[in-house]
Amino acid sequence: MRRVRITWNTRGVVILAGIVALAPCVYAQSDAGAPGGGQDNSALLIKARELYHAKNLDAAESYCDRLVDKGGTLAAEAQELKKLIRSWRGCEQDAQRALHSAIAGACPDALAGRERIQQQCPDYPVATLDSTLKSRCPAPQRPPELDQGIDLFNKRKYSEAEALFASLQSRYPNFPEIQSWLQKTRVELLVPEIKASEKRGDLGQAREQLEKLVELAPEDNRVPKLQKTLQGLSETKHTDQAKDRASALDALLNDAIREFYAGQFPQADQSLDEYLGQAGKYKSLAYFYRGAIVCTDYFLTGANDAQKQARALDFFSKARANGRFTPPEKFISPKIIAVYQKTAAGS
């Protein structure tokens, strides 16, 4: 018995024994079905794009959601398509608001909305909006100085360009092109300022400037790199600060020990207390020397003050709490070591 192999391509075409036959019913059913039915991921993405171009945004988004939930190599493309969908919806809202503003005679708002649509959705249909703007908001005469500002911008003389565009904006508040060029100029001024702040190590200033840049130009391709650089510098600075703090605490402990052997007990005790208050690394050693200070005072005052002895033992017990701690017996009076050893008997 001869076997016949049946295969399907992605467009719903049946290939049977070398004969190609169209299967419109199957194809129609596949296109109309819910996302994820029996289609592979590539077919889902193709359908989502078709629906987006047909501006059936809800259906397109549902296909994208399905792909994102599945994960895999096409999930990122689905996410990008979802961004386009959200952008188009935003343009729809801008168009409605701009149309209402134009009808109400609020020409600056209407023109600003029209400018946003042009930037975000160049192929958005704006015939109705433009017709309304033409009748309700006649375009102001183009300022002759605008070309001068654009020439300065193209020559990278951004400071001069910004001053000129700012002056023009105050004189022609209803001319969106001026605002657009002013915004572009401020972006170009901000980028080197951010880099300069990072170079100085003024990361707080760099962070504020970067926030302004993101506000002005969130889609600028330099933003991710600047963010990554700032993050790396922040982590490095944090590490350096931690190292500096550890070094400062080590120096404080060394000073306290020198003060002890110099007989400057009040100063040594104060330094040790400060060291422990800042959570120094060698706290067992610090507690031991605090106990040694109290113990020395105990012996110098007749060795009959039970409170001093108890306080010394308390410090020694805290020092011994770290089982790996060994007191510096060669540099400490045997009497003090004997008191310290009492804590071993009591532990």
N, C-alpha and C positions, 0 to 999 in steps of 0.2 A: 504494500500500500504506500503510495507516494505521500510524503508529508509536505504541506504547504506552510511556508514561514510568513507570518503576518507581522509587519512592523508599523510603528506610528512615528511620524515626525512631529516637531513642536507645533505645527500649524494644523493638526488634526487631519493629516493626509494619510490615507491607507496605501501601503505599498504591498501588493499581493502578486507573488510569482512574477515580478518584473513589470507589472501593470500598475500604473498610478491612477488611483481613483479618488476623487474629492469626496469628503464626508462632511457636508455642510451642517448636517443635523448635530453630529457629535461636536463639531467645532463651536457651533452656537451654544450648545449646552455647556461646553467647557468654559467659554467666555462668560456666560451668565451666572455660572455657579458661584458658591461662596468661596472666599479665599482659602486655599489650602486643601481643597477637595482631593482631586487626584493629580493635580498639576505639580510639576517639579518647580523648584525655586526660580529657575530662569524664566519659566513661563509666567510665574507670579509677578516677577519684576517687569517683564515686558507688558503685561496687562496693566500694572500700576502706572507705567509711563503713558500708555495709551489713554487711560482714564484721566491722567493729569493733563495731557495735551488737549483732551476734550473738555477740560475744566469740570469734570465730575470729581470734585475734590474729596468728598466724603468717601466715595467708593475707592478712590486711589489710596487714600490714607489707610483704609481698612486692609488693603493688600499689603501696604508697607508695614503695618503693625504685625501682620502675620509673619512676614519675613524677619522682622526684628526679633520676634518671640522665638523663631526657629534658630536664630543665630547663624553661624556659618559665614562663608566668604561674601555673600550678597547682602548681609545685614547692614554693612556700612553704606552700601549704595542705597539701600532703602532709607536709611537715616538721612542721607543727603537729599533724597527725593522728598522726604517729609519736611525738610527745611524749605524747599521750594514751595511746597504746598502752604506752609505757614506764611511765607513771604507773600504769596499771591493773595491769601486771605487778608493779610495786612493791607495790601494795595486796594483790595475791594473796599475795606473800611475807610481808607484814606480817600478813595474816590467819592464815596458817599458823603463823607464829612466836607470834602472840598466843594462838592456840588451844592450842598446846603449852605455853606459859607458864601459861595458866589451868589446864590439866590438872595441871601440876606444882605449882600453888599459888603461882607467882611472879606475884602479882596486880599489882604496880606495872608490871612489864614488859607484862603482858597489857593493862592499861588504857591504857598509853601507846600501844601498838600500835593499839588500838581508836580512840584519839583521832586518830592519824595517818591512819587510813583515813577517818574522818569528814571530815577536812580536805581530803584529796587526792582522794578518790573518794566523794562524798556518796551516789551511787546504788549503791555496792557492796553485794551481798547479805551481811548479817552476822547472819542469824537464828541459825545454828548457833553462831557465836562468842558472840553475846549470851546465848543459852541457857546456854552453858557458864560464861560470866562470872557469870550470875545465880546459878548453883548453887555455883560454886567461889569467886567473888570478890564477895560482896555489896557493893553500892555504899555507901561510907561516907556518913554523914549530912552534908548540905550545910552548910558553916560559915556561920553567920549573918552574919559579918563580910564574906563575899565580896561581897554586894550593896553594901556600903559602899565596897569597893575599886572595883567597877564604876562606881559613881556618881562617885568621884573621877576615874576614867579618862575618863568622858564629859564631865566638867567641865574636862578637860585639866590636871588637877593630877597630872601624871605622877610627879613625885618622891614625893609622898605615897602615891600608888597603888602605886608599886613597893615602898616600904617595907612597906606593909600586905600585899601579895601575897607578898613574900619571907618575912614572919613567918608567914603562913598556910601557906606551902609547908613550912616546917620543922615545923609542928605537924600538918599533914595531907599527908604525902608521897604518899599513894595517891589523891589527888584530882586527876585530870588537868586539870579546868577551871581550877584555880588556876595550874598551870604555863602553860596557854594564855594566861591574862590577864597573867601575869608577863612572858611573852615579848612579847606585844603592847605592853605598857607600855615595855619596854626598847627596842623598835624606835622608839617615839615619842620617847624620850629621846635616842637616838643620832642621829636625823636633824638636829636643830638643833645638836648637838655637832659633827657633820661640817661643817656650814656655817660654824660659828664658827671651827673649825680652818682651813678654807680661807680665811676672811676675814683671819685672823692671818698667813696665809702658812705655817703649820705643816703642810705637805703630807704629811710623814711620819706625823704624828698622824692627819690626815684619812684617810690610806690604811689605817691600822690600824683606825680606827673603821668605815670602809666595809666592811672584811673581816668585822668582827663583824656588821654589818647584813646582809650577804649570807648569813652563816651562820644568822642568826636568821630572816630572811625573804627567801629568794632570789627569790620571785615578786613582791615589793613593787614596784609600778609606779614608785616614786621612785628605785629603784636605778639604772636606766640613765641618768637625767638627772644624778644625783650622780656617776656614773662618768665621764660625758662632761665635766662641769664640772672634775673633778679632773684629767682628762687634759689639758684645755686649759690649766689653771693650771700643770701640770708643764712643758708645752712652753714656755709664756711665761717661766717661771722659768729654764728651761735657756737660752733665748735671752738673757735679761737677764744671766745669769751669764757667758755667752760675751762679751757686750759689756763687762761690767765687767772681765773678765780682759784683753781686748784693750786697754782704756783703761789698766789698771795696767801692762801691758807697755810701752805707748807712753811712759808717765811714767817708767818705769825707764830706757828708752833715752835719753830727754831728759836725765835726771839724769846718766847716764854721759857724755854729750857735754859737758854743763856742767862736770863734774869734769875732763874732759880739758883744756878751755881754761883751767881754773883751775889747771892744773898738778898736780892731785891724781891722778896716774897710777895708783897702786895701787888707789885706790877706784874709779876709772873702769874699770879692767880687771876688777875683781871684779863691778861692775854689768853690764858687757858679757857676762861669762861667764855670769852668772845669766840675763840676757836670752836668750842663745842656748840655754841649757839648758832654757828653757821654750818653745822653738820660737817666738820672736817673729817677727812678720811681716817686718820689715826686716833680715833677717839679713846681707845684703850690706853694708849700712851699718855694722852692728855689727862684722863681720869687718874692714872697712876701718879703723875706729877702733882695734881691737885691734892691727892691723898698725902703725898710726900711733904708738901708744904704744910698741911695741917699737922701731920705727924711730927715734923721738925719743931713747930711751935709747941706741940704737946710736950716734947722732951725738954725744950728750953725753959718751959714754965713749971718744971717739977714733975712731970709725968703723973699728975694726980687729977687731971681734969677729965672726967668720964665723958663729957659731951664732946670734947675735942677728939678723944680717942674714937668715939662712936662715929663722928663725922669722917675721920680718916678711914675707918673701916668701910664706911659706906662708899667712899670714892674707890677704895681698893677692890671692893666687890664688883663695882661697875667695870673696873679695868679688867677683872678676871672673867667677866661675862663672856668675853671673846676667848674661847678655850685655847687659841693659838698664841695668846699674848705671853711674852716672857719679859719680866722686868729687867732693867739694866743694872744687875747686881754689882758689877765692878765699879760703878760710879755712884752708888747709893750706900749710905750708912747701913751696917748690919742690923742696927736697932730698927731702922725703918723697914728693912726686908723682913725682920722677924714679925713685925706687926702685920705686914702684908700677908705672910704665910698663915696667919690666924684665919684669914678668909677662906683658905683652902680647907681647914678643919671644919669650918662652919658651913661649907657648901655641900 
